């Protein structure tokens, strides 16, 4: 990243926040593609075949590797976004379950 000379010991990100968030969302989408491809393989074949990747899975993995090389700082934000989405989904399921129980 780039050091902000006006603030001691703080390292700023090399990407503007809007670009960082965009890249983080791309990471989340690519991870979803990989999960979807792996799920499809399991459903279609019973178990995923080791060493065999679908085109979607392979291309998503390549894109993730390229992003990791260029923007490694975006992965921390992507992890945070993914965790937040999981928390929101859990809260929604809990609320829906409570509504159905009434």
C-alpha positions as CSV (number, residue, x, y, z in Angstrom):
1,X,0.0,0.0,0.0
2,X,0.9,3.7,0.2
3,X,2.0,5.3,3.4
4,X,0.2,8.5,4.3
5,X,3.0,10.9,5.3
6,X,0.6,13.0,7.4
7,X,-0.4,10.1,9.7
8,X,2.3,8.2,11.5
9,X,2.2,4.4,11.2
10,X,-0.9,4.2,9.1
11,X,-0.8,2.4,5.9
12,X,-3.5,3.3,3.4
13,X,-4.7,1.1,0.6
14,X,-3.4,1.5,-2.9
15,X,-6.9,1.5,-4.3
16,X,-9.5,4.1,-3.6
17,X,-12.3,2.7,-1.4
18,X,-14.8,2.5,-4.2
19,X,-12.4,0.5,-6.4
20,X,-11.4,-1.7,-3.4
21,X,-15.1,-2.5,-2.7
22,X,-15.6,-3.3,-6.4
23,X,-12.7,-5.7,-6.4
24,X,-13.9,-7.3,-3.2
25,X,-17.3,-7.8,-4.7
26,X,-15.7,-9.4,-7.7
27,X,-13.9,-11.8,-5.4
28,X,-17.1,-12.7,-3.6
29,X,-18.8,-13.4,-7.0
30,X,-15.9,-15.6,-8.1
31,X,-16.0,-17.5,-4.9
32,X,-19.7,-18.0,-5.4
33,X,-19.0,-19.3,-8.9
34,X,-16.6,-21.8,-7.6
35,X,-19.0,-23.0,-4.9
36,X,-21.8,-23.2,-7.4
37,X,-19.6,-25.2,-9.8
38,X,-18.5,-27.6,-7.1
39,X,-22.1,-28.1,-5.9
40,X,-23.2,-28.8,-9.5
41,X,-20.5,-31.4,-9.8
42,X,-21.6,-33.1,-6.6
43,X,-25.3,-33.1,-7.6
44,X,-24.6,-34.3,-11.2
45,X,-22.0,-37.0,-10.3
46,X,-22.6,-37.9,-6.7
47,X,-19.2,-36.8,-5.5
48,X,-16.8,-34.2,-6.9
49,X,-14.0,-35.7,-9.0
50,X,-10.6,-34.9,-7.7
51,X,-8.4,-33.0,-10.2
52,X,-11.3,-32.2,-12.5
53,X,-12.6,-28.7,-12.8
54,X,-15.5,-27.2,-14.8
55,X,-14.8,-24.3,-17.0
56,X,-16.6,-21.9,-14.7
57,X,-14.6,-23.2,-11.7
58,X,-11.3,-23.1,-13.5
59,X,-11.8,-19.6,-14.9
60,X,-13.0,-18.3,-11.6
61,X,-9.9,-19.8,-9.9
62,X,-7.6,-18.2,-12.5
63,X,-9.3,-14.8,-12.0
64,X,-9.0,-15.1,-8.2
65,X,-5.3,-15.8,-8.6
66,X,-4.8,-12.8,-10.8
67,X,-6.7,-10.5,-8.5
68,X,-4.7,-11.8,-5.5
69,X,-1.5,-10.9,-7.3
70,X,-2.7,-7.4,-8.2
71,X,-4.9,-6.5,-5.2
72,X,-4.2,-8.7,-2.2
73,X,-5.6,-6.1,0.2
74,X,-9.1,-6.6,-1.4
75,X,-9.3,-10.2,0.1
76,X,-9.6,-8.9,3.6
77,X,-12.6,-6.7,2.6
78,X,-14.1,-9.6,0.6
79,X,-13.8,-11.8,3.7
80,X,-15.6,-9.1,5.8
81,X,-18.3,-8.7,3.2
82,X,-18.9,-12.5,3.0
83,X,-19.1,-12.7,6.8
84,X,-21.5,-9.8,6.9
85,X,-23.7,-11.4,4.3
86,X,-23.7,-14.7,6.2
87,X,-24.8,-12.8,9.4
88,X,-27.6,-11.1,7.5
89,X,-28.8,-14.3,6.0
90,X,-28.7,-16.0,9.4
91,X,-30.7,-13.2,10.9
92,X,-33.3,-13.4,8.1
93,X,-33.7,-17.1,8.5
94,X,-34.1,-16.7,12.2
95,X,-36.7,-14.1,11.8
96,X,-38.6,-16.1,9.2
97,X,-38.5,-19.2,11.5
98,X,-39.9,-17.1,14.3
99,X,-42.7,-15.8,12.1
100,X,-43.6,-19.3,10.9
101,X,-43.7,-20.6,14.5
102,X,-46.4,-18.0,15.5
